[in-house]
Amino acid sequence: MLSEKELNRYKHPIAVPGMGVQMQEQLKKARILIIGAGGLGSP
């Protein structure tokens, strides 16, 4: 369940048709791994 602070923060994405509170809760539970976030030639 999203807190009041999260509902206020994500009110615009929640308002998108097809998104809603349920989808935002699924995104909150999701975990990702980012590999190679630097670019070529980055220090």
mmCIF entry with sequence, helices, sheets and N, C-alpha, C, O atoms, coordinates in Angstrom:
data_MODEL
# 
_entry.id   MODEL 
# 
_entity.id                         1 
_entity.type                       polymer 
_entity.pdbx_number_of_molecules   1 
# 
_entity_poly.entity_id                      1 
_entity_poly.type                           'polypeptide(L)' 
_entity_poly.nstd_linkage                   no 
_entity_poly.nstd_monomer                   no 
_entity_poly.pdbx_seq_one_letter_code       MLSEKELNRYKHPIAVPGMGVQMQEQLKKARILIIGAGGLGSP 
_entity_poly.pdbx_seq_one_letter_code_can   MLSEKELNRYKHPIAVPGMGVQMQEQLKKARILIIGAGGLGSP 
_entity_poly.pdbx_strand_id                 A 
# 
loop_
_entity_poly_seq.entity_id 
_entity_poly_seq.num 
_entity_poly_seq.mon_id 
_entity_poly_seq.hetero 
1 1  MET n 
1 2  LEU n 
1 3  SER n 
1 4  GLU n 
1 5  LYS n 
1 6  GLU n 
1 7  LEU n 
1 8  ASN n 
1 9  ARG n 
1 10 TYR n 
1 11 LYS n 
1 12 HIS n 
1 13 PRO n 
1 14 ILE n 
1 15 ALA n 
1 16 VAL n 
1 17 PRO n 
1 18 GLY n 
1 19 MET n 
1 20 GLY n 
1 21 VAL n 
1 22 GLN n 
1 23 MET n 
1 24 GLN n 
1 25 GLU n 
1 26 GLN n 
1 27 LEU n 
1 28 LYS n 
1 29 LYS n 
1 30 ALA n 
1 31 ARG n 
1 32 ILE n 
1 33 LEU n 
1 34 ILE n 
1 35 ILE n 
1 36 GLY n 
1 37 ALA n 
1 38 GLY n 
1 39 GLY n 
1 40 LEU n 
1 41 GLY n 
1 42 SER n 
1 43 PRO n 
# 
_struct_asym.id          A 
_struct_asym.entity_id   1 
# 
loop_
_struct_conf.conf_type_id 
_struct_conf.id 
_struct_conf.pdbx_PDB_helix_id 
_struct_conf.beg_label_comp_id 
_struct_conf.beg_label_asym_id 
_struct_conf.beg_label_seq_id 
_struct_conf.pdbx_beg_PDB_ins_code 
_struct_conf.end_label_comp_id 
_struct_conf.end_label_asym_id 
_struct_conf.end_label_seq_id 
_struct_conf.pdbx_end_PDB_ins_code 
_struct_conf.beg_auth_comp_id 
_struct_conf.beg_auth_asym_id 
_struct_conf.beg_auth_seq_id 
_struct_conf.end_auth_comp_id 
_struct_conf.end_auth_asym_id 
_struct_conf.end_auth_seq_id 
_struct_conf.pdbx_PDB_helix_class 
_struct_conf.details 
_struct_conf.pdbx_PDB_helix_length 
HELX_P HELX_P1 AA1 GLU A 4  ? ARG A 9  ? GLU A 4  ARG A 9  1 ? 6  
HELX_P HELX_P2 AA2 LYS A 11 ? ALA A 15 ? LYS A 11 ALA A 15 1 ? 5  
HELX_P HELX_P3 AA3 GLY A 20 ? LYS A 29 ? GLY A 20 LYS A 29 1 ? 10 
# 
_struct_conf_type.id          HELX_P 
_struct_conf_type.criteria    ? 
_struct_conf_type.reference   ? 
# 
loop_
_atom_site.group_PDB 
_atom_site.id 
_atom_site.type_symbol 
_atom_site.label_atom_id 
_atom_site.label_alt_id 
_atom_site.label_comp_id 
_atom_site.label_asym_id 
_atom_site.label_entity_id 
_atom_site.label_seq_id 
_atom_site.pdbx_PDB_ins_code 
_atom_site.Cartn_x 
_atom_site.Cartn_y 
_atom_site.Cartn_z 
_atom_site.occupancy 
_atom_site.B_iso_or_equiv 
_atom_site.pdbx_formal_charge 
_atom_site.auth_seq_id 
_atom_site.auth_comp_id 
_atom_site.auth_asym_id 
_atom_site.auth_atom_id 
_atom_site.pdbx_PDB_model_num 
ATOM 1   N N  . MET A 1 1  ? 0.852  -1.180 0.000   1.00 0.00 ? 1  MET A N  1 
ATOM 2   C CA . MET A 1 1  ? 0.000  0.000  0.000   1.00 0.00 ? 1  MET A CA 1 
ATOM 3   C C  . MET A 1 1  ? 0.894  1.238  0.000   1.00 0.00 ? 1  MET A C  1 
ATOM 4   O O  . MET A 1 1  ? 1.905  1.304  0.700   1.00 0.00 ? 1  MET A O  1 
ATOM 5   N N  . LEU A 1 2  ? 0.496  2.194  -0.792  1.00 0.00 ? 2  LEU A N  1 
ATOM 6   C CA . LEU A 1 2  ? 1.262  3.434  -0.896  1.00 0.00 ? 2  LEU A CA 1 
ATOM 7   C C  . LEU A 1 2  ? 0.889  4.381  0.247   1.00 0.00 ? 2  LEU A C  1 
ATOM 8   O O  . LEU A 1 2  ? -0.278 4.497  0.621   1.00 0.00 ? 2  LEU A O  1 
ATOM 9   N N  . SER A 1 3  ? 1.904  5.054  0.792   1.00 0.00 ? 3  SER A N  1 
ATOM 10  C CA . SER A 1 3  ? 1.656  6.024  1.853   1.00 0.00 ? 3  SER A CA 1 
ATOM 11  C C  . SER A 1 3  ? 1.085  7.307  1.242   1.00 0.00 ? 3  SER A C  1 
ATOM 12  O O  . SER A 1 3  ? 1.067  7.468  0.022   1.00 0.00 ? 3  SER A O  1 
ATOM 13  N N  . GLU A 1 4  ? 0.625  8.203  2.093   1.00 0.00 ? 4  GLU A N  1 
ATOM 14  C CA . GLU A 1 4  ? 0.092  9.492  1.623   1.00 0.00 ? 4  GLU A CA 1 
ATOM 15  C C  . GLU A 1 4  ? 1.167  10.276 0.873   1.00 0.00 ? 4  GLU A C  1 
ATOM 16  O O  . GLU A 1 4  ? 0.884  10.921 -0.136  1.00 0.00 ? 4  GLU A O  1 
ATOM 17  N N  . LYS A 1 5  ? 2.404  10.215 1.372   1.00 0.00 ? 5  LYS A N  1 
ATOM 18  C CA . LYS A 1 5  ? 3.515  10.909 0.726   1.00 0.00 ? 5  LYS A CA 1 
ATOM 19  C C  . LYS A 1 5  ? 3.764  10.341 -0.680  1.00 0.00 ? 5  LYS A C  1 
ATOM 20  O O  . LYS A 1 5  ? 3.986  11.097 -1.626  1.00 0.00 ? 5  LYS A O  1 
ATOM 21  N N  . GLU A 1 6  ? 3.725  9.007  -0.811  1.00 0.00 ? 6  GLU A N  1 
ATOM 22  C CA . GLU A 1 6  ? 3.926  8.376  -2.115  1.00 0.00 ? 6  GLU A CA 1 
ATOM 23  C C  . GLU A 1 6  ? 2.768  8.678  -3.064  1.00 0.00 ? 6  GLU A C  1 
ATOM 24  O O  . GLU A 1 6  ? 2.988  8.911  -4.253  1.00 0.00 ? 6  GLU A O  1 
ATOM 25  N N  . LEU A 1 7  ? 1.547  8.676  -2.553  1.00 0.00 ? 7  LEU A N  1 
ATOM 26  C CA . LEU A 1 7  ? 0.394  9.015  -3.393  1.00 0.00 ? 7  LEU A CA 1 
ATOM 27  C C  . LEU A 1 7  ? 0.515  10.427 -3.941  1.00 0.00 ? 7  LEU A C  1 
ATOM 28  O O  . LEU A 1 7  ? 0.192  10.680 -5.101  1.00 0.00 ? 7  LEU A O  1 
ATOM 29  N N  . ASN A 1 8  ? 0.983  11.345 -3.103  1.00 0.00 ? 8  ASN A N  1 
ATOM 30  C CA . ASN A 1 8  ? 1.179  12.723 -3.537  1.00 0.00 ? 8  ASN A CA 1 
ATOM 31  C C  . ASN A 1 8  ? 2.314  12.822 -4.555  1.00 0.00 ? 8  ASN A C  1 
ATOM 32  O O  . ASN A 1 8  ? 2.211  13.557 -5.537  1.00 0.00 ? 8  ASN A O  1 
ATOM 33  N N  . ARG A 1 9  ? 3.397  12.079 -4.317  1.00 0.00 ? 9  ARG A N  1 
ATOM 34  C CA . ARG A 1 9  ? 4.556  12.115 -5.208  1.00 0.00 ? 9  ARG A CA 1 
ATOM 35  C C  . ARG A 1 9  ? 4.235  11.532 -6.584  1.00 0.00 ? 9  ARG A C  1 
ATOM 36  O O  . ARG A 1 9  ? 4.682  12.064 -7.600  1.00 0.00 ? 9  ARG A O  1 
ATOM 37  N N  . TYR A 1 10 ? 3.468  10.449 -6.623  1.00 0.00 ? 10 TYR A N  1 
ATOM 38  C CA . TYR A 1 10 ? 3.189  9.745  -7.875  1.00 0.00 ? 10 TYR A CA 1 
ATOM 39  C C  . TYR A 1 10 ? 1.796  10.017 -8.423  1.00 0.00 ? 10 TYR A C  1 
ATOM 40  O O  . TYR A 1 10 ? 1.268  9.210  -9.188  1.00 0.00 ? 10 TYR A O  1 
ATOM 41  N N  . LYS A 1 11 ? 1.196  11.128 -8.050  1.00 0.00 ? 11 LYS A N  1 
ATOM 42  C CA . LYS A 1 11 ? -0.177 11.415 -8.483  1.00 0.00 ? 11 LYS A CA 1 
ATOM 43  C C  . LYS A 1 11 ? -0.297 11.562 -9.991  1.00 0.00 ? 11 LYS A C  1 
ATOM 44  O O  . LYS A 1 11 ? -1.330 11.200 -10.555 1.00 0.00 ? 11 LYS A O  1 
ATOM 45  N N  . HIS A 1 12 ? 0.726  12.083 -10.663 1.00 0.00 ? 12 HIS A N  1 
ATOM 46  C CA . HIS A 1 12 ? 0.658  12.250 -12.122 1.00 0.00 ? 12 HIS A CA 1 
ATOM 47  C C  . HIS A 1 12 ? 0.783  10.912 -12.847 1.00 0.00 ? 12 HIS A C  1 
ATOM 48  O O  . HIS A 1 12 ? -0.023 10.643 -13.738 1.00 0.00 ? 12 HIS A O  1 
ATOM 49  N N  . PRO A 1 13 ? 1.765  10.052 -12.506 1.00 0.00 ? 13 PRO A N  1 
ATOM 50  C CA . PRO A 1 13 ? 1.803  8.742  -13.162 1.00 0.00 ? 13 PRO A CA 1 
ATOM 51  C C  . PRO A 1 13 ? 0.552  7.902  -12.867 1.00 0.00 ? 13 PRO A C  1 
ATOM 52  O O  . PRO A 1 13 ? 0.096  7.152  -13.730 1.00 0.00 ? 13 PRO A O  1 
ATOM 53  N N  . ILE A 1 14 ? 0.001  8.020  -11.669 1.00 0.00 ? 14 ILE A N  1 
ATOM 54  C CA . ILE A 1 14 ? -1.205 7.268  -11.310 1.00 0.00 ? 14 ILE A CA 1 
ATOM 55  C C  . ILE A 1 14 ? -2.388 7.715  -12.159 1.00 0.00 ? 14 ILE A C  1 
ATOM 56  O O  . ILE A 1 14 ? -3.273 6.917  -12.467 1.00 0.00 ? 14 ILE A O  1 
ATOM 57  N N  . ALA A 1 15 ? -2.405 8.990  -12.538 1.00 0.00 ? 15 ALA A N  1 
ATOM 58  C CA . ALA A 1 15 ? -3.519 9.537  -13.318 1.00 0.00 ? 15 ALA A CA 1 
ATOM 59  C C  . ALA A 1 15 ? -3.499 9.095  -14.781 1.00 0.00 ? 15 ALA A C  1 
ATOM 60  O O  . ALA A 1 15 ? -4.500 9.251  -15.479 1.00 0.00 ? 15 ALA A O  1 
ATOM 61  N N  . VAL A 1 16 ? -2.384 8.548  -15.256 1.00 0.00 ? 16 VAL A N  1 
ATOM 62  C CA . VAL A 1 16 ? -2.285 8.104  -16.655 1.00 0.00 ? 16 VAL A CA 1 
ATOM 63  C C  . VAL A 1 16 ? -3.220 6.912  -16.857 1.00 0.00 ? 16 VAL A C  1 
ATOM 64  O O  . VAL A 1 16 ? -3.185 5.963  -16.074 1.00 0.00 ? 16 VAL A O  1 
ATOM 65  N N  . PRO A 1 17 ? -4.062 6.950  -17.907 1.00 0.00 ? 17 PRO A N  1 
ATOM 66  C CA . PRO A 1 17 ? -4.960 5.821  -18.167 1.00 0.00 ? 17 PRO A CA 1 
ATOM 67  C C  . PRO A 1 17 ? -4.175 4.510  -18.325 1.00 0.00 ? 17 PRO A C  1 
ATOM 68  O O  . PRO A 1 17 ? -3.180 4.454  -19.048 1.00 0.00 ? 17 PRO A O  1 
ATOM 69  N N  . GLY A 1 18 ? -4.637 3.472  -17.645 1.00 0.00 ? 18 GLY A N  1 
ATOM 70  C CA . GLY A 1 18 ? -3.974 2.178  -17.693 1.00 0.00 ? 18 GLY A CA 1 
ATOM 71  C C  . GLY A 1 18 ? -2.915 1.994  -16.627 1.00 0.00 ? 18 GLY A C  1 
ATOM 72  O O  . GLY A 1 18 ? -2.394 0.890  -16.470 1.00 0.00 ? 18 GLY A O  1 
ATOM 73  N N  . MET A 1 19 ? -2.584 3.035  -15.893 1.00 0.00 ? 19 MET A N  1 
ATOM 74  C CA . MET A 1 19 ? -1.560 2.962  -14.865 1.00 0.00 ? 19 MET A CA 1 
ATOM 75  C C  . MET A 1 19 ? -2.242 2.681  -13.525 1.00 0.00 ? 19 MET A C  1 
ATOM 76  O O  . MET A 1 19 ? -2.375 1.520  -13.140 1.00 0.00 ? 19 MET A O  1 
ATOM 77  N N  . GLY A 1 20 ? -2.662 3.685  -12.834 1.00 0.00 ? 20 GLY A N  1 
ATOM 78  C CA . GLY A 1 20 ? -3.397 3.519  -11.583 1.00 0.00 ? 20 GLY A CA 1 
ATOM 79  C C  . GLY A 1 20 ? -2.535 3.149  -10.393 1.00 0.00 ? 20 GLY A C  1 
ATOM 80  O O  . GLY A 1 20 ? -1.329 2.937  -10.517 1.00 0.00 ? 20 GLY A O  1 
ATOM 81  N N  . VAL A 1 21 ? -3.174 3.076  -9.249  1.00 0.00 ? 21 VAL A N  1 
ATOM 82  C CA . VAL A 1 21 ? -2.495 2.798  -7.978  1.00 0.00 ? 21 VAL A CA 1 
ATOM 83  C C  . VAL A 1 21 ? -1.933 1.386  -7.959  1.00 0.00 ? 21 VAL A C  1 
ATOM 84  O O  . VAL A 1 21 ? -0.829 1.168  -7.460  1.00 0.00 ? 21 VAL A O  1 
ATOM 85  N N  . GLN A 1 22 ? -2.680 0.419  -8.498  1.00 0.00 ? 22 GLN A N  1 
ATOM 86  C CA . GLN A 1 22 ? -2.221 -0.975 -8.475  1.00 0.00 ? 22 GLN A CA 1 
ATOM 87  C C  . GLN A 1 22 ? -0.906 -1.142 -9.242  1.00 0.00 ? 22 GLN A C  1 
ATOM 88  O O  . GLN A 1 22 ? -0.004 -1.832 -8.768  1.00 0.00 ? 22 GLN A O  1 
ATOM 89  N N  . MET A 1 23 ? -0.787 -0.530 -10.401 1.00 0.00 ? 23 MET A N  1 
ATOM 90  C CA . MET A 1 23 ? 0.444  -0.613 -11.181 1.00 0.00 ? 23 MET A CA 1 
ATOM 91  C C  . MET A 1 23 ? 1.592  0.079  -10.454 1.00 0.00 ? 23 MET A C  1 
ATOM 92  O O  . MET A 1 23 ? 2.722  -0.409 -10.481 1.00 0.00 ? 23 MET A O  1 
ATOM 93  N N  . GLN A 1 24 ? 1.319  1.205  -9.806  1.00 0.00 ? 24 GLN A N  1 
ATOM 94  C CA . GLN A 1 24 ? 2.367  1.916  -9.069  1.00 0.00 ? 24 GLN A CA 1 
ATOM 95  C C  . GLN A 1 24 ? 2.864  1.063  -7.903  1.00 0.00 ? 24 GLN A C  1 
ATOM 96  O O  . GLN A 1 24 ? 4.055  1.085  -7.591  1.00 0.00 ? 24 GLN A O  1 
ATOM 97  N N  . GLU A 1 25 ? 1.975  0.316  -7.256  1.00 0.00 ? 25 GLU A N  1 
ATOM 98  C CA . GLU A 1 25 ? 2.382  -0.578 -6.172  1.00 0.00 ? 25 GLU A CA 1 
ATOM 99  C C  . GLU A 1 25 ? 3.256  -1.708 -6.704  1.00 0.00 ? 25 GLU A C  1 
ATOM 100 O O  . GLU A 1 25 ? 4.206  -2.115 -6.035  1.00 0.00 ? 25 GLU A O  1 
ATOM 101 N N  . GLN A 1 26 ? 2.954  -2.223 -7.897  1.00 0.00 ? 26 GLN A N  1 
ATOM 102 C CA . GLN A 1 26 ? 3.783  -3.261 -8.504  1.00 0.00 ? 26 GLN A CA 1 
ATOM 103 C C  . GLN A 1 26 ? 5.170  -2.718 -8.824  1.00 0.00 ? 26 GLN A C  1 
ATOM 104 O O  . GLN A 1 26 ? 6.170  -3.408 -8.623  1.00 0.00 ? 26 GLN A O  1 
ATOM 105 N N  . LEU A 1 27 ? 5.236  -1.486 -9.319  1.00 0.00 ? 27 LEU A N  1 
ATOM 106 C CA . LEU A 1 27 ? 6.534  -0.867 -9.590  1.00 0.00 ? 27 LEU A CA 1 
ATOM 107 C C  . LEU A 1 27 ? 7.338  -0.674 -8.312  1.00 0.00 ? 27 LEU A C  1 
ATOM 108 O O  . LEU A 1 27 ? 8.561  -0.813 -8.313  1.00 0.00 ? 27 LEU A O  1 
ATOM 109 N N  . LYS A 1 28 ? 6.653  -0.356 -7.234  1.00 0.00 ? 28 LYS A N  1 
ATOM 110 C CA . LYS A 1 28 ? 7.322  -0.157 -5.942  1.00 0.00 ? 28 LYS A CA 1 
ATOM 111 C C  . LYS A 1 28 ? 7.964  -1.470 -5.461  1.00 0.00 ? 28 LYS A C  1 
ATOM 112 O O  . LYS A 1 28 ? 9.036  -1.449 -4.857  1.00 0.00 ? 28 LYS A O  1 
ATOM 113 N N  . LYS A 1 29 ? 7.318  -2.596 -5.725  1.00 0.00 ? 29 LYS A N  1 
ATOM 114 C CA . LYS A 1 29 ? 7.816  -3.899 -5.302  1.00 0.00 ? 29 LYS A CA 1 
ATOM 115 C C  . LYS A 1 29 ? 8.912  -4.439 -6.222  1.00 0.00 ? 29 LYS A C  1 
ATOM 116 O O  . LYS A 1 29 ? 9.648  -5.344 -5.828  1.00 0.00 ? 29 LYS A O  1 
ATOM 117 N N  . ALA A 1 30 ? 9.035  -3.906 -7.431  1.00 0.00 ? 30 ALA A N  1 
ATOM 118 C CA . ALA A 1 30 ? 9.976  -4.412 -8.423  1.00 0.00 ? 30 ALA A CA 1 
ATOM 119 C C  . ALA A 1 30 ? 11.422 -4.133 -8.023  1.00 0.00 ? 30 ALA A C  1 
ATOM 120 O O  . ALA A 1 30 ? 11.717 -3.146 -7.348  1.00 0.00 ? 30 ALA A O  1 
ATOM 121 N N  . ARG A 1 31 ? 12.313 -5.021 -8.451  1.00 0.00 ? 31 ARG A N  1 
ATOM 122 C CA . ARG A 1 31 ? 13.746 -4.858 -8.228  1.00 0.00 ? 31 ARG A CA 1 
ATOM 123 C C  . ARG A 1 31 ? 14.437 -4.971 -9.579  1.00 0.00 ? 31 ARG A C  1 
ATOM 124 O O  . ARG A 1 31 ? 14.055 -5.791 -10.414 1.00 0.00 ? 31 ARG A O  1 
ATOM 125 N N  . ILE A 1 32 ? 15.453 -4.146 -9.788  1.00 0.00 ? 32 ILE A N  1 
ATOM 126 C CA . ILE A 1 32 ? 16.187 -4.188 -11.049 1.00 0.00 ? 32 ILE A CA 1 
ATOM 127 C C  . ILE A 1 32 ? 17.687 -4.207 -10.774 1.00 0.00 ? 32 ILE A C  1 
ATOM 128 O O  . ILE A 1 32 ? 18.137 -3.844 -9.688  1.00 0.00 ? 32 ILE A O  1 
ATOM 129 N N  . LEU A 1 33 ? 18.448 -4.636 -11.771 1.00 0.00 ? 33 LEU A N  1 
ATOM 130 C CA . LEU A 1 33 ? 19.897 -4.646 -11.708 1.00 0.00 ? 33 LEU A CA 1 
ATOM 131 C C  . LEU A 1 33 ? 20.408 -3.889 -12.929 1.00 0.00 ? 33 LEU A C  1 
ATOM 132 O O  . LEU A 1 33 ? 20.041 -4.211 -14.059 1.00 0.00 ? 33 LEU A O  1 
ATOM 133 N N  . ILE A 1 34 ? 21.248 -2.892 -12.707 1.00 0.00 ? 34 ILE A N  1 
ATOM 134 C CA . ILE A 1 34 ? 21.807 -2.105 -13.807 1.00 0.00 ? 34 ILE A CA 1 
ATOM 135 C C  . ILE A 1 34 ? 23.280 -2.464 -13.929 1.00 0.00 ? 34 ILE A C  1 
ATOM 136 O O  . ILE A 1 34 ? 24.052 -2.339 -12.978 1.00 0.00 ? 34 ILE A O  1 
ATOM 137 N N  . ILE A 1 35 ? 23.651 -2.913 -15.126 1.00 0.00 ? 35 ILE A N  1 
ATOM 138 C CA . ILE A 1 35 ? 25.042 -3.287 -15.395 1.00 0.00 ? 35 ILE A CA 1 
ATOM 139 C C  . ILE A 1 35 ? 25.575 -2.375 -16.488 1.00 0.00 ? 35 ILE A C  1 
ATOM 140 O O  . ILE A 1 35 ? 24.924 -2.204 -17.519 1.00 0.00 ? 35 ILE A O  1 
ATOM 141 N N  . GLY A 1 36 ? 26.730 -1.797 -16.284 1.00 0.00 ? 36 GLY A N  1 
ATOM 142 C CA . GLY A 1 36 ? 27.351 -0.961 -17.299 1.00 0.00 ? 36 GLY A CA 1 
ATOM 143 C C  . GLY A 1 36 ? 26.694 0.393  -17.418 1.00 0.00 ? 36 GLY A C  1 
ATOM 144 O O  . GLY A 1 36 ? 26.392 0.832  -18.528 1.00 0.00 ? 36 GLY A O  1 
ATOM 145 N N  . ALA A 1 37 ? 26.463 1.066  -16.308 1.00 0.00 ? 37 ALA A N  1 
ATOM 146 C CA . ALA A 1 37 ? 25.802 2.382  -16.325 1.00 0.00 ? 37 ALA A CA 1 
ATOM 147 C C  . ALA A 1 37 ? 26.723 3.482  -16.859 1.00 0.00 ? 37 ALA A C  1 
ATOM 148 O O  . ALA A 1 37 ? 26.236 4.550  -17.228 1.00 0.00 ? 37 ALA A O  1 
ATOM 149 N N  . GLY A 1 38 ? 28.037 3.251  -16.910 1.00 0.00 ? 38 GLY A N  1 
ATOM 150 C CA . GLY A 1 38 ? 28.963 4.242  -17.434 1.00 0.00 ? 38 GLY A CA 1 
ATOM 151 C C  . GLY A 1 38 ? 29.037 4.202  -18.944 1.00 0.00 ? 38 GLY A C  1 
ATOM 152 O O  . GLY A 1 38 ? 28.670 3.200  -19.558 1.00 0.00 ? 38 GLY A O  1 
ATOM 153 N N  . GLY A 1 39 ? 29.500 5.259  -19.538 1.00 0.00 ? 39 GLY A N  1 
ATOM 154 C CA . GLY A 1 39 ? 29.674 5.303  -20.989 1.00 0.00 ? 39 GLY A CA 1 
ATOM 155 C C  . GLY A 1 39 ? 31.120 5.065  -21.355 1.00 0.00 ? 39 GLY A C  1 
ATOM 156 O O  . GLY A 1 39 ? 31.991 5.064  -20.486 1.00 0.00 ? 39 GLY A O  1 
ATOM 157 N N  . LEU A 1 40 ? 31.384 4.865  -22.632 1.00 0.00 ? 40 LEU A N  1 
ATOM 158 C CA . LEU A 1 40 ? 32.767 4.701  -23.093 1.00 0.00 ? 40 LEU A CA 1 
ATOM 159 C C  . LEU A 1 40 ? 33.526 5.988  -22.856 1.00 0.00 ? 40 LEU A C  1 
ATOM 160 O O  . LEU A 1 40 ? 33.035 7.072  -23.172 1.00 0.00 ? 40 LEU A O  1 
ATOM 161 N N  . GLY A 1 41 ? 34.710 5.876  -22.308 1.00 0.00 ? 41 GLY A N  1 
ATOM 162 C CA . GLY A 1 41 ? 35.529 7.038  -22.043 1.00 0.00 ? 41 GLY A CA 1 
ATOM 163 C C  . GLY A 1 41 ? 35.210 7.735  -20.736 1.00 0.00 ? 41 GLY A C  1 
ATOM 164 O O  . GLY A 1 41 ? 35.820 8.757  -20.422 1.00 0.00 ? 41 GLY A O  1 
ATOM 165 N N  . SER A 1 42 ? 34.264 7.205  -19.962 1.00 0.00 ? 42 SER A N  1 
ATOM 166 C CA . SER A 1 42 ? 33.940 7.807  -18.658 1.00 0.00 ? 42 SER A CA 1 
ATOM 167 C C  . SER A 1 42 ? 35.005 7.402  -17.654 1.00 0.00 ? 42 SER A C  1 
ATOM 168 O O  . SER A 1 42 ? 35.465 6.261  -17.675 1.00 0.00 ? 42 SER A O  1 
ATOM 169 N N  . PRO A 1 43 ? 35.402 8.304  -16.782 1.00 0.00 ? 43 PRO A N  1 
ATOM 170 C CA . PRO A 1 43 ? 36.400 7.955  -15.778 1.00 0.00 ? 43 PRO A CA 1 
ATOM 171 C C  . PRO A 1 43 ? 35.854 6.985  -14.740 1.00 0.00 ? 43 PRO A C  1 
ATOM 172 O O  . PRO A 1 43 ? 36.574 6.593  -13.822 1.00 0.00 ? 43 PRO A O  1 
# 
